[in-house]
Amino acid sequence: MYINQSLTFLEQVIIAVADRKREHVPFRQSKLTHVLKNSIGGNCNTVMIANIWGESAQLEETISTLRFGTRMMCVANEPLQNVHKQWYQRRVRGTEICLRISINK
């Protein structure tokens, strides 16, 4: 029951993220969507793998999975490199000090 509820909330989040006009995305509805917040429409490269079954008895599930994959294709991510400016500045200063010490020797 809980996995189906989480997947329903995940679908709602994906629909909200794909709709550019929507201001609120309900990430906090389930633990699954809250954990995947940065992966869905966030600052990450995300890959979705859709497992489908070619048997006619599973046709309804296969079509549902393909529709979900199509909605996922509408989600645009803009991954950026995470660089903390203060850490980078400290790192550069530390290297600069080491260079000065080795030049003065």
Backbone torsions as a table, in degrees:
resi	resn	phi	psi	omega
1	MET	NA	-43.5	-176.3
2	TYR	-69.5	-35.5	179.9
3	ILE	-67.5	-38.4	177.3
4	ASN	-65.9	-38.7	177.9
5	GLN	-65.7	-42.6	178.3
6	SER	-64.3	-39.6	178.3
7	LEU	-67.7	-34.1	175.4
8	THR	-64.3	-44.4	177.7
9	PHE	-65.3	-36.7	177.0
10	LEU	-61.9	-42.2	177.9
11	GLU	-63.5	-40.4	177.6
12	GLN	-62.9	-39.3	178.3
13	VAL	-65.3	-43.2	-179.1
14	ILE	-64.7	-39.9	176.7
15	ILE	-63.6	-41.1	179.5
16	ALA	-67.2	-40.0	-179.9
17	VAL	-69.6	-37.0	-179.5
18	ALA	-69.5	-26.6	179.3
19	ASP	-85.0	105.7	-175.6
20	ARG	-65.9	-23.4	-177.2
21	LYS	-80.6	-14.3	-175.6
22	ARG	-80.9	133.3	-177.9
23	GLU	-90.0	-36.4	-175.5
24	HIS	-106.3	131.5	174.9
25	VAL	-115.8	122.5	-173.8
26	PRO	-80.4	68.1	-178.9
27	PHE	-69.2	-27.0	-172.4
28	ARG	-88.9	10.5	-179.2
29	GLN	-70.9	-29.8	178.8
30	SER	-145.9	163.9	178.4
31	LYS	-64.0	-37.4	-179.2
32	LEU	-61.0	-48.7	-178.4
33	THR	-69.9	-32.7	178.4
34	HIS	-67.7	-39.8	179.0
35	VAL	-68.2	-36.9	-177.4
36	LEU	-87.5	9.1	-175.0
37	LYS	-52.6	-48.7	-178.1
38	ASN	-74.0	-21.9	-179.2
39	SER	-83.0	-27.4	-177.8
40	ILE	-99.8	103.7	178.1
41	GLY	71.3	17.5	-177.1
42	GLY	-108.5	-140.6	-173.9
43	ASN	-103.6	46.8	-178.0
44	CYS	-141.8	152.5	166.1
45	ASN	-82.6	128.1	-175.1
46	THR	-124.4	136.7	177.0
47	VAL	-120.7	132.7	175.5
48	MET	-113.8	130.1	177.7
49	ILE	-110.8	120.4	-179.9
50	ALA	-101.6	119.0	177.3
51	ASN	-94.1	121.2	-179.6
52	ILE	-122.6	160.1	-177.6
53	TRP	-119.4	130.9	-176.6
54	GLY	-83.9	5.9	-177.4
55	GLU	-86.1	141.9	-176.0
56	SER	-64.7	-26.6	178.5
57	ALA	-67.4	-22.8	-178.3
58	GLN	-104.5	17.4	-174.9
59	LEU	-60.0	-42.7	-178.6
60	GLU	-62.9	-44.1	178.1
61	GLU	-65.8	-38.8	179.8
62	THR	-63.9	-44.9	179.4
63	ILE	-64.4	-41.5	177.9
64	SER	-61.2	-42.3	179.2
65	THR	-65.4	-41.7	179.4
66	LEU	-67.0	-36.6	176.0
67	ARG	-65.1	-41.5	178.0
68	PHE	-62.2	-43.3	177.4
69	GLY	-62.3	-37.5	177.9
70	THR	-65.1	-40.8	176.8
71	ARG	-65.7	-36.8	178.2
72	MET	-63.6	-31.7	179.6
73	MET	-65.9	-21.4	179.7
74	CYS	-80.1	-11.7	-179.3
75	VAL	-82.0	125.3	-179.4
76	ALA	-106.1	126.3	176.0
77	ASN	-105.7	148.7	176.1
78	GLU	-126.2	80.4	-177.3
79	PRO	-69.9	136.5	177.3
80	LEU	-127.3	153.9	176.8
81	GLN	-75.8	129.0	179.8
82	ASN	-83.0	107.6	178.4
83	VAL	-125.5	121.2	177.3
84	HIS	-85.8	118.2	-173.3
85	LYS	-58.7	-44.4	-178.6
86	GLN	-64.5	-43.0	179.2
87	TRP	-62.4	-42.8	-179.3
88	TYR	-63.9	-42.2	179.7
89	GLN	-65.1	-41.2	178.1
90	ARG	-64.0	-40.2	-179.1
91	ARG	-64.0	-43.1	179.2
92	VAL	-65.4	-43.8	178.8
93	ARG	-61.6	-41.8	179.1
94	GLY	-62.7	-40.6	177.9
95	THR	-67.3	-39.1	179.4
96	GLU	-63.2	-42.6	179.0
97	ILE	-64.4	-43.3	178.4
98	CYS	-61.2	-40.7	179.1
99	LEU	-65.0	-41.9	178.4
100	ARG	-61.8	-42.0	179.9
101	ILE	-64.1	-44.4	-178.5
102	SER	-70.5	-29.7	177.5
103	ILE	-71.1	-39.8	-179.0
104	ASN	-70.3	-19.8	-179.4
105	LYS	-74.4	NA	NA
